[in-house]
Amino acid sequence: MGLLSLVERKAFVVSIIDYVAG
């Protein structure tokens, strides 16, 4: 569960960064 949460959080952060940077 922890790993899935980490991956999901990472994907969420990357998505925001890509949206802001892009």
GIQUIKA-V329539 format. One record per residue. RES is the residue in one letter. PHI is phi in whole degrees, -180 to 180 (NA if undefined). D_CENTER is the distance of its C-alpha to the mean C-alpha in Angstrom with 1 decimal. Layout:
BEGIN
RES;PHI;D_CENTER  RES;PHI;D_CENTER
END
This chain:
BEGIN
M;NA;15.8  G;-66;14.2  L;-65;12.8  L;-61;11.3  S;-64;9.9  L;-65;8.3  V;-64;7.0  E;-64;5.8  R;-66;4.4  K;-61;3.0  A;-62;2.5  F;-66;2.6  V;-64;3.2  V;-61;4.3  S;-64;5.7  I;-66;7.3  I;-61;8.5  D;-65;9.8  Y;-67;11.4  V;-72;13.0  A;-74;14.1  G;-83;15.2
END
